[in-house]
Amino acid sequence: MADLPHAFKGRGAASNPQGRFEHIRRHAEDDGWQHATLDEALPRPRTEVSEEYARSVITRNDSPDLAFTQALNPFRGCEHGCIYCYARPSHSYLNLSPGLDFETKLRAKSNLAEVLRAELAKPGYRPSPINIGSNTDPYQPIERKWRITRAALEVLAECHHPCTIVTKNALVERDLEILQPMARERLVQVFVSVNALDNQLAAKLEPRASAPHRRLKAVRTLAEAGVPVGVLVAPIIPALNDRDMEAVLEQAAEAGASCAGYTVLRLPYELKTLFREWLELHVPQRAEHVMSLVQQLNGGRTYDSNFATRMRGQGVFAQLLQRRFEIACRRHGFGRARELQLDTSRFVPPREASPQGELF
């Protein structure tokens, strides 16, 4: 029987469309049976994690709309399963689907700390803040076992190397013992992503991320510990979660966030098909309206990759979002996400392991 789209509890995607680099094309056909009438329950996709031995871990970019030029990502794929995740199409490079594969077939860079240490030790290396989590979340559930993000932070702390972290998981609190000393030296800034306060909506949009109220609690914990923390209202999806922008900013300010940022929904490559499918499954009565507004944000297209507009959109709706955001930020005294200057002057290249330890 053909594999028709079906909403799985705890998963964002409902299907596994082929990646854009695959040569085999799959097409689902309805054989006339109704899944709801079958006695057997549909099996839930299980998470599988395989090790990846990376040859390099620091990636670099010169995108003018990004606040960092260096990044590292401990994992490929993300168990959070956020249906809107712009990183989903990157799974196609592994010959895997950006759908269910992206959130169930994960790869952990188990040698990341070792390779990071080697890259930081290169004679020509020049420090600039490294963003952790630019593609997939460094504190997704599998980090509890693998502890790769923590290992990376330990290397950066040892070298007094600055970094920024983006996450939507309260697991970041686990590493406060590393983050606090780094914060005292202006070596770290954490951004917690919260794009809605409706738990029911969040459970469908981002099924395995921490609940919105739990993320806001993490903001408070970080702020009280002296770690600079901001909130990212991202992504804003028109006619779905944009109504919560001001409320998110208000609660983040009360929790101690010092800065804020936002982005609008981006739907590159296969993601546009997956997101349309999600809309039809979860909010069918609003699907066409949402997509119409998304196209307005992108100059009449589903996605516009222009660096000048891809993060904020264009047109009347984009202008309205920007105005609302600016007013709310002024009300709560938020600074811009890029305002904090991390200190690169403290950097000390890592030493090679030696039986003599620190004697020489």
Residue pairs with C-beta under 8 A, 6 or more apart in sequence:
1 31
1 33
2 28
2 29
2 30
2 31
3 15
3 16
3 28
4 28
4 30
4 35
5 14
5 15
5 28
5 277
5 281
6 14
6 35
6 42
7 14
7 281
7 282
8 14
8 42
8 44
8 45
8 100
9 44
9 207
10 44
10 81
10 207
10 208
11 44
11 45
11 81
11 100
11 103
11 104
11 207
12 80
12 81
12 82
12 83
12 85
12 103
12 204
12 205
12 206
12 207
12 278
13 81
13 83
13 88
13 98
13 99
13 100
13 102
13 103
13 274
13 277
13 278
14 99
14 100
14 277
14 278
14 281
15 28
15 99
15 100
15 274
15 277
16 97
16 99
16 100
16 101
17 26
17 97
17 98
17 99
17 270
17 273
17 274
18 24
18 25
18 26
18 97
19 89
19 91
19 92
19 93
19 95
19 96
19 97
19 98
19 270
20 89
20 92
20 269
20 270
21 92
21 93
21 95
22 92
22 95
35 42
45 100
45 103
45 104
46 104
47 79
47 103
47 104
47 106
47 142
48 104
48 105
48 106
49 106
49 107
49 108
49 142
49 146
50 105
50 106
50 107
50 108
51 107
51 108
51 110
52 76
52 107
52 108
52 109
52 110
53 109
53 110
53 111
54 109
54 111
54 112
54 115
55 115
56 115
56 119
57 72
57 109
57 112
57 115
57 116
57 119
58 70
58 71
58 72
58 116
58 119
58 130
59 70
59 71
59 72
59 73
59 134
60 69
60 70
60 71
61 68
61 69
61 71
62 69
63 307
64 307
65 307
65 308
65 310
65 311
66 134
67 131
67 164
67 337
67 338
68 128
68 129
68 130
68 131
68 134
68 164
69 128
70 128
70 129
70 130
70 131
71 130
71 131
71 132
71 134
71 135
72 112
72 116
72 130
72 131
72 132
72 152
73 109
73 132
73 133
73 134
73 135
73 136
73 138
74 108
74 109
74 112
74 132
74 138
74 143
74 146
74 148
74 149
74 152
75 106
75 107
75 108
75 109
75 136
75 137
75 138
75 140
75 142
75 143
75 146
75 148
76 90
76 91
76 94
76 106
76 107
76 109
76 136
77 91
77 96
77 101
77 102
77 103
77 104
77 105
77 106
77 107
77 136
78 85
78 87
78 102
78 103
78 106
78 136
78 137
78 140
79 103
79 104
79 106
79 140
79 141
79 142
79 208
80 103
80 137
80 140
80 141
80 168
80 169
80 206
80 207
80 208
80 209
81 103
81 206
81 207
81 208
82 168
82 205
82 206
82 209
83 204
83 205
83 206
83 274
83 275
83 278
84 205
84 235
84 237
84 265
84 267
84 271
84 275
85 102
85 136
85 271
86 266
86 267
86 268
86 271
87 102
87 135
87 136
88 98
88 99
88 102
88 270
88 271
88 274
89 98
89 268
89 269
89 270
89 271
90 98
90 135
91 97
91 98
91 101
91 102
91 105
92 98
92 269
92 270
94 107
96 102
96 105
98 269
98 270
98 271
98 274
99 270
99 274
103 208
106 142
108 142
108 146
108 148
109 115
109 148
110 146
110 148
112 148
112 151
112 152
113 148
113 151
113 152
113 154
113 155
116 152
116 155
116 156
117 155
117 350
119 125
120 155
120 159
120 161
120 349
120 350
121 349
121 350
121 351
121 352
125 349
127 161
127 162
127 344
127 347
128 162
128 344
129 162
129 163
129 164
129 342
129 344
130 156
130 161
130 162
130 163
130 164
131 163
131 164
131 165
131 166
132 138
132 149
132 152
132 153
132 163
132 164
132 165
132 166
133 139
133 165
133 166
133 167
134 166
137 166
137 167
137 168
137 169
137 209
138 148
138 149
138 152
138 165
138 166
138 167
139 149
139 167
139 169
139 171
139 172
140 169
140 208
141 169
141 171
141 208
143 149
143 150
143 169
143 171
144 171
149 175
150 174
150 175
150 178
153 163
153 175
153 178
153 179
153 182
154 178
155 161
155 350
156 162
156 163
156 182
156 187
157 178
157 181
157 182
157 187
158 350
159 347
159 348
159 349
159 350
160 185
160 187
160 346
160 347
160 348
161 187
161 344
161 347
162 186
162 187
162 188
162 342
162 343
162 344
162 347
163 182
163 187
163 188
163 342
164 188
164 189
164 190
164 191
164 342
165 172
165 188
165 189
165 190
165 191
166 191
166 193
166 232
167 190
167 191
167 192
167 193
168 192
168 193
168 194
168 206
168 209
168 210
168 215
169 209
169 210
169 215
170 210
170 214
170 215
170 217
170 218
171 210
172 179
172 190
172 192
172 218
172 222
173 218
173 221
173 222
176 221
176 222
176 225
176 227
179 188
179 190
179 222
179 225
179 227
180 225
180 226
180 227
182 188
183 225
183 226
183 227
183 228
184 226
185 343
185 346
186 340
186 341
186 342
186 343
187 342
187 343
187 346
188 227
188 228
188 342
189 227
189 228
189 229
189 230
189 340
189 342
190 222
190 227
190 228
190 229
190 230
191 229
191 230
191 231
191 232
191 261
191 337
192 215
192 216
192 218
192 219
192 222
192 229
192 230
192 231
192 232
192 252
192 257
193 215
193 231
193 232
193 233
193 234
194 212
194 215
194 216
194 231
194 232
194 233
194 248
194 252
195 205
195 232
195 233
195 234
195 235
195 236
195 237
195 241
195 244
195 248
196 202
196 205
196 212
196 241
196 244
196 248
197 212
197 213
197 244
197 247
197 248
197 251
198 212
198 241
198 244
199 211
199 212
199 213
201 240
201 241
202 209
202 211
202 212
203 211
204 278
204 282
205 241
209 215
210 218
212 248
216 251
216 252
216 255
217 255
219 229
219 231
219 252
219 255
219 256
219 257
220 255
220 256
222 229
222 256
223 229
223 255
223 256
223 257
223 258
224 256
228 258
228 259
228 340
229 256
229 257
229 258
230 257
230 258
230 259
230 260
230 261
230 334
230 337
231 248
231 249
231 252
231 257
231 259
231 260
231 261
232 260
232 261
232 262
232 263
232 337
233 244
233 245
233 248
233 249
233 260
233 261
233 262
233 325
234 261
234 262
234 263
235 263
235 264
235 265
235 266
236 242
236 245
236 262
236 263
236 264
236 265
236 321
237 264
237 265
237 290
237 294
238 264
238 265
238 290
238 293
238 294
238 296
238 297
238 317
239 286
239 289
239 290
239 293
240 283
240 286
240 290
242 321
245 262
245 321
245 324
245 325
245 328
246 324
246 328
249 260
249 325
249 328
249 329
249 332
249 334
250 328
250 332
252 260
252 332
253 332
253 333
253 334
257 334
258 334
258 335
258 340
259 334
259 335
259 336
259 337
259 339
259 340
260 325
260 329
260 332
260 334
260 337
261 336
261 337
262 312
262 321
262 325
263 311
263 312
264 297
264 311
264 312
264 313
264 318
264 321
265 275
265 294
265 297
266 303
266 310
266 311
267 275
267 294
267 302
267 303
268 303
268 305
272 302
272 303
276 287
276 291
279 286
279 287
279 290
279 291
280 287
283 290
291 302
293 317
294 302
295 301
295 302
296 315
296 316
296 317
297 313
297 314
297 315
297 317
297 318
298 304
298 309
298 313
298 314
299 309
299 314
299 315
303 310
304 310
304 314
309 318
312 318
312 321
312 322
313 321
328 334
354 360
